[in-house]
Amino acid sequence: MNKDEKTRRIAVVGFGPRGLGALEALADCMADRDLALAVDMYDANAARGAGPNFDPDETPLCLLNIPNRDINIRPPGFSKLGGFTDWSGPDCDPDAFPPRAELGRYLRARSADLLGRDSPEITPVAGEVERITRDGSRWRIETAQGTSAVYDEVLLTLGQPPVSPDDQLAEWRDHAARTTARLAGAYPAKTLIGEAANWTGHTVAIRGIALSFFDVLRALTAAQNGSFEDGCYTPSGQEPARILPFSLDGKPPFPKPATEEIDAWFDPVDAETTAFETAMATASQSDPDTARHLITTALTPVASRILKTQGADPTGVSDWLDTEWSDPGSQETGDTFETLRHGIALAEGTAPLTIGYTLGQIWRKWQNQVRAGYNPATTPPDTAKIIVGFDEGMKRYSYGPPVSAAREMLAVIDAGLIDLDFAAGPDIDLTDEGWTLTSGAGTAEVSVMIDAVLPPPDPASVTAPLIRDLMDRGMLATIDEGLSANTAADGGLIDADGQDQPGLCLLGRLALGSVIAVDSLHDCFGEASRRWACGVCDRLSG
Ligand SMILES: Cc1cc2nc3c(=O)[nH]c(=O)nc-3n(C[C@H](O)[C@H](O)[C@H](O)COP(=O)(O)OP(=O)(O)OC[C@H]3O[C@@H](n4cnc5c(N)ncnc54)[C@H](O)[C@@H]3O)c2cc1C
């Protein structure tokens, strides 16, 4: 057999961080095997390895939600590049949260490193994949650009493809198309910054007070030449006159601990982590009540110990968890301003620890253990729903912003630009010029609405032709209502009849429920990618 006949062909669709992580794992796994692989990386986006969320050309005002000291995505052994902080240089502040664009430049460098290797042979293909069909025992890929090619293996790492808007957003889009009302998206932030230059003196509402909100706030303030210094905001005069953030409950997320020293308060000890690993693995294969009980039982003594050590009341952890399972977020009763101030004080270590904040930090530190227990298991759908729901709810703590972002919000409130009167679930009516927001505090007329809500990863609402087609033909099926695609432990897509489709795999957000804790850079370079890579090597070596 000559080299070309021996070479097996792989397509990876989506060259964001997860496509990069998968390919690095593949290069690593195939190193000690007699395998010749040629990989085509399909993506219309030019930011190789970075994807849209870490686009190197994006504004530096969009920050990563992980401090330098916690970024743990070292390249495989064959790479000479080193980790992100080595690459950033000696001035890298361990407590700082880097711009996502900076991280994107690092991921781009890692991609270039990989593309320079002889094995596997990698070819980037600038194209959008629209259709995947069986071709004998292989897979045919067709693109919107009219190309067609056949592969032994296909991996989909699509991130969050576009979805149809929720009812509220659909109504607003229609409204904005018919009137002078202006509806904008949060990203690309560079585009928003350009648009916001025209909103001086306007009243601008922002839907969503989660992580994207902080990017949007900087686009409306610092990017309009205002400045943050010593906890104060000095306006430039080019900002909107009034900024009205709102969400269903009006609560901002809790910032991460401000320093390494405070962060270390929440470190579980090894024995606690081992017990949690066992509990998580068993919970993932149990009925919902057992799963709840096992996870609660593993978390409770750890939180109690930490609360006690830090001089806070250690009682009531298990009751808190009981309520959190059924009614996430309901135990924090403060309004937007109180929650923001309290979150900053907790992150700075100046307020007595709360049960929620403590559990949230432990949960963050155990994200890898959560994945290790959950991802390889075949979790019963009802159990998957409650565990995924718990993880999503705890994100208000575990995926918190930098404390600097929370302080900036406070500074803009103090400067009189943010008005919180409408923050918690206002009534919203359409007007000829925009929207009217109504709350107990009165009404506000708004001419610009910014959507800062990330849609849920429901494949059924995705509008991209590739996913629509795979769903229509039963090749991609959801696990159950509220959960995403059904995949095996190595990412193999399971069809609507429950059958494996060897060689067709999917990793990432669109498989939420089959896997957990996907919205993190760390997951893109974790064990899920390695399991896929080993599966490919095993199948193609056979
Ligand atoms: C605004 C935002 C901020 C975030 N910030 C953080 C953060 O600070 N820290 C963190 O850990 N995580 C963050 N995340 C989570 C983030 O999604 C992941 O860390 C990471 O970006 C996921 O990478 P991915 O490769 O799965 O998806 P993406 O980066 O979205 O890449 C998917 C790629 O697939 C391509 N693609 C899709 N469909 C097709 C097709 N049909 N044909 C060809 N190509 C296709 C797209 O063009 C894209 O380049 C953030 C997410 C968002 C949305």
The ligand as a Tripos MOL2 file, in Angstrom:
@<TRIPOS>MOLECULE
LIG
   53    58     1     0     0
SMALL
NO_CHARGES

@<TRIPOS>ATOM
      1 C1        -19.3220   35.6070   24.9820 C.3       1 LIG1
      2 C2        -18.6740   34.3960   25.5920 C.ar      1 LIG1
      3 C3        -17.6470   34.5430   26.4930 C.ar      1 LIG1
      4 C4        -17.0390   33.4270   27.0490 C.ar      1 LIG1
      5 N1        -16.0570   33.6140   27.9640 N.ar      1 LIG1
      6 C5        -15.4650   32.5320   28.5110 C.ar      1 LIG1
      7 C6        -14.4460   32.7050   29.4860 C.ar      1 LIG1
      8 O1        -14.1170   33.8210   29.8690 O.2       1 LIG1
      9 N2        -13.8740   31.5820   30.0210 N.ar      1 LIG1
     10 C7        -14.2500   30.3210   29.6200 C.ar      1 LIG1
     11 O2        -13.6800   29.3490   30.1250 O.2       1 LIG1
     12 N3        -15.2250   30.1440   28.7130 N.ar      1 LIG1
     13 C8        -15.8450   31.2120   28.1640 C.ar      1 LIG1
     14 N4        -16.8560   31.0370   27.2730 N.ar      1 LIG1
     15 C9        -17.2720   29.6580   26.9570 C.3       1 LIG1
     16 C10       -16.7360   29.3280   25.6040 C.3       1 LIG1
     17 O3        -17.8340   29.0230   24.7950 O.3       1 LIG1
     18 C11       -15.7340   28.2120   25.5220 C.3       1 LIG1
     19 O4        -14.7020   28.4130   26.4310 O.3       1 LIG1
     20 C12       -15.1510   28.0680   24.0930 C.3       1 LIG1
     21 O5        -15.2210   29.2370   23.3310 O.3       1 LIG1
     22 C13       -15.8990   26.9720   23.3690 C.3       1 LIG1
     23 O6        -15.1510   26.6630   22.2380 O.3       1 LIG1
     24 P1        -15.7780   25.8390   21.0500 P.3       1 LIG1
     25 O7        -14.6470   25.5390   20.1370 O.co2     1 LIG1
     26 O8        -16.5920   24.7340   21.5750 O.co2     1 LIG1
     27 O9        -16.8070   26.8460   20.3520 O.3       1 LIG1
     28 P2        -16.4890   28.1530   19.5180 P.3       1 LIG1
     29 O10       -15.3540   28.8910   20.0600 O.co2     1 LIG1
     30 O11       -17.7880   28.8650   19.3570 O.co2     1 LIG1
     31 O12       -16.0300   27.5940   18.0910 O.3       1 LIG1
     32 C14       -16.8960   26.9180   17.2300 C.3       1 LIG1
     33 C15       -16.4200   27.1440   15.8100 C.3       1 LIG1
     34 O13       -17.2070   26.3290   14.9540 O.3       1 LIG1
     35 C16       -17.4190   27.0140   13.7520 C.3       1 LIG1
     36 N5        -18.5930   26.4230   13.1150 N.ar      1 LIG1
     37 C17       -19.8460   26.3210   13.6210 C.ar      1 LIG1
     38 N6        -20.6530   25.7230   12.7190 N.ar      1 LIG1
     39 C18       -19.8940   25.4330   11.6350 C.ar      1 LIG1
     40 C19       -20.1610   24.8120   10.3960 C.ar      1 LIG1
     41 N7        -21.3850   24.3530   10.0680 N.pl3     1 LIG1
     42 N8        -19.1470   24.6890    9.4990 N.ar      1 LIG1
     43 C20       -17.8960   25.1120    9.8070 C.ar      1 LIG1
     44 N9        -17.5960   25.7090   10.9870 N.ar      1 LIG1
     45 C21       -18.5820   25.8630   11.8790 C.ar      1 LIG1
     46 C22       -17.6190   28.4550   14.2010 C.3       1 LIG1
     47 O14       -17.3360   29.3460   13.1390 O.3       1 LIG1
     48 C23       -16.6100   28.5750   15.3520 C.3       1 LIG1
     49 O15       -15.3800   29.1230   14.9270 O.3       1 LIG1
     50 C24       -17.4800   32.1280   26.6920 C.ar      1 LIG1
     51 C25       -18.5360   31.9950   25.7870 C.ar      1 LIG1
     52 C26       -19.1320   33.1100   25.2490 C.ar      1 LIG1
     53 C27       -20.2750   32.9260   24.2950 C.3       1 LIG1
@<TRIPOS>BOND
     1     1     2 1
     2     2     3 ar
     3     2    52 ar
     4     3     4 ar
     5     4     5 ar
     6     4    50 ar
     7     5     6 ar
     8     6     7 ar
     9     6    13 1
    10     7     8 2
    11     7     9 ar
    12     9    10 ar
    13    10    11 2
    14    10    12 ar
    15    12    13 ar
    16    13    14 ar
    17    14    15 1
    18    14    50 ar
    19    15    16 1
    20    16    17 1
    21    16    18 1
    22    18    19 1
    23    18    20 1
    24    20    21 1
    25    20    22 1
    26    22    23 1
    27    23    24 1
    28    24    25 2
    29    24    26 1
    30    24    27 1
    31    27    28 1
    32    28    29 2
    33    28    30 1
    34    28    31 1
    35    31    32 1
    36    32    33 1
    37    33    34 1
    38    33    48 1
    39    34    35 1
    40    35    36 1
    41    35    46 1
    42    36    37 ar
    43    36    45 ar
    44    37    38 ar
    45    38    39 ar
    46    39    40 ar
    47    39    45 ar
    48    40    41 1
    49    40    42 ar
    50    42    43 ar
    51    43    44 ar
    52    44    45 ar
    53    46    47 1
    54    46    48 1
    55    48    49 1
    56    50    51 ar
    57    51    52 ar
    58    52    53 1
@<TRIPOS>SUBSTRUCTURE
     1 LIG1         1 GROUP 0 **** ****
